Amino acid sequence: MKTLLDEISPDGRTIVGSSALKECCLKNDELVVKAISRAAAAPGITGANIINLIGVEALIYGGDLIEEFGDLMIKTIEEMIKKHSVAV
């Protein structure tokens, strides 16, 4: 599968910043959109485990990826929490 990262971030084989990923998403780069969606599943499942284990009422997510892809990632995180937690 081809990606726009080669054009947007020439050093993409070693370093890729969140702004380059965001630019690819805005240009509907299928591979990057899929990767970001898959990357959001892990914190969602982890959040569900925390809820199940200690019953917290709120989780706080942050960082460059959340700042750049908040809408996409938070939606996936919420879906994973609902799917994998007992008490939501």
N, C-alpha and C positions, 0 to 999 in steps of 0.2 A: 504494500500500500504506500502510495506517495504522500509526502507531507510538504507543506510550505516552509517548514523550519529551516531547510537548507538555504532558502533565499533570505528569510527574515533574520536568522541567526547563523551566520557562517561558521561560528565556533560551536554549533549545535551538537556536534559529536562529543564534546567534552563539557560544555557549560550551556545551560538553557535557562534564561531568566523568566520570571512569571509574566513580564510584559511581552516577551516574544510569544509565549504561549497564548496570552490574551489576544494578541494581534492575529494569530492563526485561527483562534476560535471565531473572532469577528469576521474572518474571511471563510468561515465554514469548513475549516480543515477537518475532515472526518476523523482522521487518526488522532489528532490532538483532542478533539471533543470527546472521543471515546476514552482516551487515556485519562482525561480529567474526571469524567464520570466514574470510571473504575477506581481512580484514586480516592474519590469521595466515599466509596463504599467502606473502606477500612476504618476511618474515624466514626462512621455511622455505626458499624458493628461494635467497635470499641465503646462508643457511647452507650449502646444498648447493654453491653456487659457491665458497665459501671452502674447504670440504673438498676440492673438486676442484682448486682452484688451489694451495693450500699444504699440504694434507693434515693439518690440525689434528685432534687426537684428541677435543677437547671444545669446545663452544660455550657461552657463558654469556649468557642472556637476562635482562633485568630491565626495570624501569620500572612505571609505574602500571597499564598495561593487562595486563602479565604478572602482576602481583600480584593484580589483580582477577579475571582470566580465565585463570589458569594452566592449569587442567585442560583447558579448551576450546582455548586457543591452543597449548599445548605438544603436544597430540595432533595438531593440524593441522600444526604446524611439523615434528614428527617424520615425518608422512606425506609432506610435501613434500621433506624431506631424503632419505628413502628413495627417493622417486620420481625425484629429479633428480641425486643424486650417484652417482658411479661406484664409490666405495670404501667403502660402508657395509655 
